[in-house]
């Protein structure tokens, strides 16, 4: 019975590295999702900001016609 317990504990310890790799993989995936969400939100906000600012900049009189 003791050998069965010992073999079971040895197997658990050897499989721990695989579990740790899976946990790190899940953490990396969650961080990637958080970064994608942040960049998407920030990109939309910055686009709106630049659109608003560009609408407030006056256009010089000769620049609207192209080759003047």
C-alpha angles and dihedrals in degrees: 000000000000091000090052090053091046092050090048092051092047090053092049092051093048092050092050092085091059092049091050091052090051091050091051090049091053091048092051091049092051092048090050091051091049091050092049092050092047093048092047092050093043092046092054091047093049092047090054091046094051092045090053093047094047089052090057096050111098116234115229115245097246097042098070096068098055110220103033 
